[in-house]
Amino acid sequence: MDLRPYKNLSIFLAANILMFGSFCVRLVLDIQLQLLPVLAWLSFLVCLGSLTGILFVGADLVTRKQDCFQGKVINKEGRIVHILTTEDRLKRLRLNQTWVRERLEADQRVEFRLTHFTKMPVSISILEPPAQKEME
C-alpha cells in the first residue's frame, strides 16, 4: 500500500518556506523600527524553527532515503498502529488514511518503510495474514 508521503512533504516544505520568508521580513522590520525586543526574538526563533524544518524536509525530498522495518501489528488505537519489529522494538505509526488502517489487523506480519528524517510512513506491505485462532 503506497501512502504517497512526498506530496505532503512538498506542501509542508512550501509552508515552511512561506513562514520563513514572512518571519524574516518581520524580524528585519522589528530591528529597523526598534520595536519590542521580545517580538524580534520571537520572530528569530520562528525563523530558526522554519529553517530547521526546511532542511529536514528538503533532505527527505532530495535523497528519498527510506528506513525499512518488518514486524507484527500489535494493536490499533484510533489513528495509531503499534508494531513490534523483528528487533523487538515497538514502533508507533500514525496513519491518517482510513483505507490503510482498515486493512491492518492484529497479529499480522507487515513490512513498512519510513522517510529517513521525518519518519513519515511511505509504504506498508502485508507479508502474512493474521494467524487464525482455532476454535475448540
C-alpha positions as CSV (number, residue, x, y, z in Angstrom):
1,M,0.0,0.0,0.0
2,D,1.7,3.2,-1.2
3,L,0.9,6.1,1.2
4,R,2.5,8.8,-1.0
5,P,4.0,11.0,1.6
6,Y,6.1,13.1,-0.8
7,K,3.1,15.2,-1.8
8,N,2.5,16.0,1.9
9,L,6.2,16.7,2.4
10,S,6.2,19.1,-0.6
11,I,3.2,21.0,0.9
12,F,4.9,21.1,4.3
13,L,8.1,22.4,2.6
14,A,6.2,25.2,0.8
15,A,4.5,26.2,4.1
16,N,7.9,26.3,5.9
17,I,9.4,28.4,3.1
18,L,6.5,30.9,3.3
19,M,6.6,31.1,7.1
20,F,10.4,31.5,7.0
21,G,10.2,34.4,4.5
22,S,7.4,36.2,6.3
23,F,9.1,36.0,9.7
24,C,12.4,37.0,8.2
25,V,10.8,40.2,6.9
26,R,9.1,40.6,10.3
27,L,12.5,40.3,12.0
28,V,14.1,42.9,9.8
29,L,11.3,45.3,10.3
30,D,11.3,44.8,14.1
31,I,15.0,45.5,14.2
32,Q,14.8,48.6,11.9
33,L,11.8,50.1,13.7
34,Q,13.3,49.3,17.1
35,L,10.1,47.7,18.3
36,L,9.9,45.4,21.3
37,P,12.9,43.1,21.5
38,V,10.6,40.3,22.6
39,L,8.9,40.3,19.2
40,A,12.2,40.3,17.4
41,W,13.4,37.3,19.5
42,L,10.1,35.5,18.8
43,S,10.5,36.2,15.0
44,F,14.1,34.9,15.2
45,L,13.0,31.7,16.9
46,V,10.2,31.0,14.4
47,C,12.7,31.7,11.5
48,L,15.2,29.2,13.1
49,G,12.5,26.6,13.5
50,S,11.2,27.1,10.0
51,L,14.8,26.8,8.6
52,T,15.2,23.5,10.5
53,G,12.0,22.2,9.1
54,I,13.1,23.3,5.6
55,L,16.4,21.4,6.0
56,F,14.9,18.2,7.2
57,V,12.0,18.0,4.8
58,G,14.2,19.1,1.9
59,A,16.7,16.4,2.7
60,D,13.9,13.8,2.7
61,L,12.6,15.1,-0.6
62,V,16.0,15.2,-2.3
63,T,17.5,12.0,-1.0
64,R,14.3,9.9,-0.8
65,K,16.2,7.7,1.6
66,Q,13.9,5.3,3.5
67,D,14.2,3.1,6.5
68,C,12.7,-0.4,6.2
69,F,11.3,-2.4,9.1
70,Q,9.5,-5.7,9.4
71,G,7.3,-6.7,12.3
72,K,3.9,-7.7,13.6
73,V,0.9,-5.5,14.2
74,I,0.2,-5.5,17.9
75,N,-3.0,-3.3,18.1
76,K,-4.7,-0.2,16.6
77,E,-5.8,2.7,18.7
78,G,-7.6,5.3,16.6
79,R,-5.0,6.6,14.1
80,I,-2.1,5.0,15.8
81,V,-0.9,1.5,14.9
82,H,1.6,-0.2,17.2
83,I,4.0,-2.6,15.5
84,L,6.6,-4.9,17.2
85,T,9.6,-5.1,14.9
86,T,11.8,-8.1,14.4
87,E,14.4,-6.3,16.6
88,D,11.9,-6.4,19.5
89,R,11.3,-2.6,19.3
90,L,7.9,-1.1,19.5
91,K,7.1,1.4,16.7
92,R,4.1,3.7,16.6
93,L,2.8,4.7,13.2
94,R,0.3,7.4,12.8
95,L,-1.8,6.5,9.7
96,N,-4.3,9.1,8.6
97,Q,-5.6,7.0,5.7
98,T,-8.6,5.0,6.8
99,W,-8.4,2.5,4.0
100,V,-4.9,1.5,5.2
101,R,-6.0,1.2,8.8
102,E,-8.9,-1.0,7.9
103,R,-6.7,-3.5,6.1
104,L,-4.4,-3.9,9.1
105,E,-5.3,-6.4,11.8
106,A,-3.7,-7.6,15.0
107,D,-1.1,-10.4,14.7
108,Q,-0.5,-9.5,11.0
109,R,3.1,-9.5,9.7
110,V,3.9,-6.4,7.8
111,E,6.9,-4.6,6.3
112,F,6.8,-0.8,6.4
113,R,9.0,2.0,5.1
114,L,9.6,5.4,6.7
115,T,11.2,8.5,5.4
116,H,14.6,8.9,6.9
117,F,14.4,12.2,8.8
118,T,10.7,13.0,9.2
119,K,9.7,9.4,9.9
120,M,6.6,9.6,7.8
121,P,5.2,6.2,6.5
122,V,5.9,5.7,2.8
123,S,4.5,2.2,2.2
124,I,3.1,-0.8,4.1
125,S,3.2,-4.3,2.7
126,I,1.3,-7.2,4.3
127,L,3.7,-10.2,4.4
128,E,1.4,-12.7,6.1
129,P,-2.3,-12.6,7.1
130,P,-3.1,-12.8,10.8
131,A,-2.9,-16.2,12.4
132,Q,-6.3,-17.8,12.6
133,K,-7.2,-18.9,16.2
134,E,-8.6,-22.4,16.4
135,M,-12.0,-22.7,18.0
136,E,-12.4,-25.5,20.4
